[in-house]
Amino acid sequence: MDLSYTPDEEAFRTRVRAWLTENVPAPGTLRTLDEMRAWQRKIHAAGFLGAAWPKEYGGAGLSEMQQAILNEELARARAPLVVNAMAIWWVGPAIMRYGTDEQKQRFIAPILTAEEIWATGYSEPTSGSDMAAARTRAVRDGDVYVVNGQKIWTTYAHISDWFFVLVRTSTEGPKWAGLSLLLMDLKSPGIDIRPIRQIDGGSEFNEVFMTDVRVPGRRTSSGRKGRAGRSSRARSSTSAPGSPAASASIWPSTGSRTRCGVRARERMRASGSGIAELATKAAIVRYSGMRTLTDSLRGRMNPHLSCVAMKLSSTQLTQEFSEMAMEVLGPWAALMDDAHAPFNGRWARQYLGDRSMTIAGGTSEVQRNIVAQADPRTAARPRRGERQAIDRCRRVPRYL
C-alpha cells in the first residue's frame, strides 16, 4: 500500500492549510445567519466550496484525491460547517443530475453563495430511516401540486428559504415508485415551522406542517413525478460521513487552563489504555476511509467498506470520543453554560449532541441492513437468509 502523495497533491495541501490558518473563524463566533453566510462565501471565493461540483456550475471541480485532502485539512483546522451544507451535498447534485434546465439555471448558483438556504424534508413522525414509508401527500390540481403532511427533525428549516421535500404522489405500485421530490418555497401559505428544543439547548431541528401548500408542477426535482426513489437512494448511498478525514483532529488540547486542568490530566493518565484504544480505532477508521477512496479511484465497490459502512464505524467512534472526554473531565463535565465549564462547555454539548450520530442520516440498524443486502452473497437469499446475514453483519467488529 502506497500512502504517499504526489508533489502536486502536497502542494495543494500546503495551499489549503495556509488558507485555513489565516481564515478559519474562532470557535463560537458564527452566531448570526449573516456571519454564517459570510463564512460560506469566503470559502467559495477561495475555491474550496462545492469540491465535487463541476466548474460549469460554480463548483471547485477538484479531483477525488484533492477532495480527500481538503476534507482532512478542514477537519484538522476545526473549520465550521457551512450553513448550506445539505444543499451542497445532495440538493444541488440532485438538481444537476435530475433537474430541468430551468431548475438548474434558477437554483444552482444561489446554493453556493448561500443567497438561498435549503432544508431537507425526508423524516416524518412515522417514517425516519425508512423513507419509502413517507405519507406526506401531493395531489395534482391542474398545474400545481397541493401538499398536506408533516416533516420532523428538519435541520435549519427556521432559517431556510427552500424545502427539498419528499412527498407521495401515487399509492400505486411499489412504495418507492409513488414518491416525488418537490422544490417548495418555505414562504408559501400553509407552512407552519416549529423549532424543537434539543437536549443540548439548541433548536436547529424543526417540525414542518404543510396544509394545502401549492407547489408549481414544474418544481419536481426529476421533472417527472414518481422518480424520487432514484434521487434519494443516490443521496443516501453517497452522503454518509465516511471520508478519510473522519478522525483527523477530534481530540482537544490537554493543556486546559481551567481549574479542572490538573485533575483532568491525572484522569487522562489513568485512562491511558482507553485513550490509546480510541487512537487505534481512529487510525483504523482513517485507513478504512483510504481503502474506500482507493476503491472509488479504481472504479470498484466493496459493500463492506462503502460510505454506509464508514458511517457505521465513524459515528460510533465519535460517540466514544465524547464519552471519553466526559470521563476525563470528571464532575466538571456536567458544566455547560457556566463560567467554570471546561472548554466553554464544548464537550458537554458535544456529548449530548453525539447521541444523535447513530440515528441521523439513517439509523445504524438500517445501515447494517444496507451493508448486508449490498453483498451479492446475501442479497438474493430469501427473507430468512437475509435475517441471518444481517445478524452476521452485526457481529462484525465495528471498526472495519
C-alpha positions, 0 to 999 in steps of 0.5 A: 500500500502506497500512502504517499502523495504526489508533489502536486497533491502536497502542494495543494495541501500546503495551499489549503492549510495556509488558507485555513490558518489565516481564515478559519473563524474562532470557535463560537463566533458564527452566531448570526445567519449573516456571519454564517453566510459570510463564512460560506462565501469566503470559502467559495471565493477561495475555491474550496466550496462545492469540491465535487461540483463541476466548474460549469456550475460554480463548483471547485471541480477538484479531483477525488484525491484533492477532495480527500485532502481538503476534507482532512485539512478542514477537519484538522483546522476545526473549520465550521460547517457551512450553513448550506451544507445539505444543499451542497451535498445532495440538493444541488447534485440532485438538481444537476443530475435530475433537474430541468434546465430551468431548475438548474439555471434558477437554483444552482448558483444561489446554493453556493453563495448561500443567497438561498438556504435549503432544508431537507424534508425526508423524516416524518413522525412515522417514517425516519430511516425508512423513507419509502414509508413517507405519507406526506401527500401531493395531489395534482390540481391542474398545474400545481401540486397541493401538499398536506403532511408533516416533516420532523427533525428538519435541520435549519428549516427556521432559517431556510428559504427552500424545502427539498421535500419528499412527498407521495404522489401515487399509492400505486405500485411499489412504495418507492415508485409513488414518491416525488421530490418537490422544490417548495418555497418555505414562504408559501401559505400553509407552512407552519415551522416549529423549532424543537428544543434539543437536549443540548439547548439548541433548536436547529431541528424543526417540525414542518406542517404543510396544509394545502401548500401549492407547489408549481408542477414544474418544481419536481426535482426529476421533472417527472413525478414518481422518480424520487426513489432514484434521487434519494437512494443516490443521496443516501448511498453517497452522503454518509460521513465516511471520508478519510478525514473522519478522525483527523483532529477530534481530540482537544488540547490537554493543556486546559487552563481551567481549574479542572486542568490538573485533575483532568490530566491525572484522569487522562493518565489513568485512562491511558489504555482507553485513550490509546484504544480510541487512537487505534480505532481512529487510525483504523477508521482513517485507513478504512476511509483510504481503502474506500477512496482507493476503491472509488479511484479504481472504479470498484465497490466493496459493500463492506467498506462503502460510505454506509459502512464508514458511517457505521464505524465513524459515528460510533467512534465519535460517540466514544470520543465524547464519552471519553472526554466526559470521563476525563473531565470528571464532575466538571463535565456536567458544566455547560453554560457556566463560567467554570465549564471546561472548554466553554462547555464544548464537550458537554454539548458535544456529548449530548449532541453525539447521541444523535450520530447513530440515528441521523442520516439513517439509523445504524440498524438500517445501515447494517441492513444496507451493508448486508443486502449490498453483498451479492452473497446475501442479497438474493437469499430469501427473507430468512437468509437475509435475517441471518446475514444481517445478524452476521453483519452485526457481529462484525467488529465495528471498526472495519 
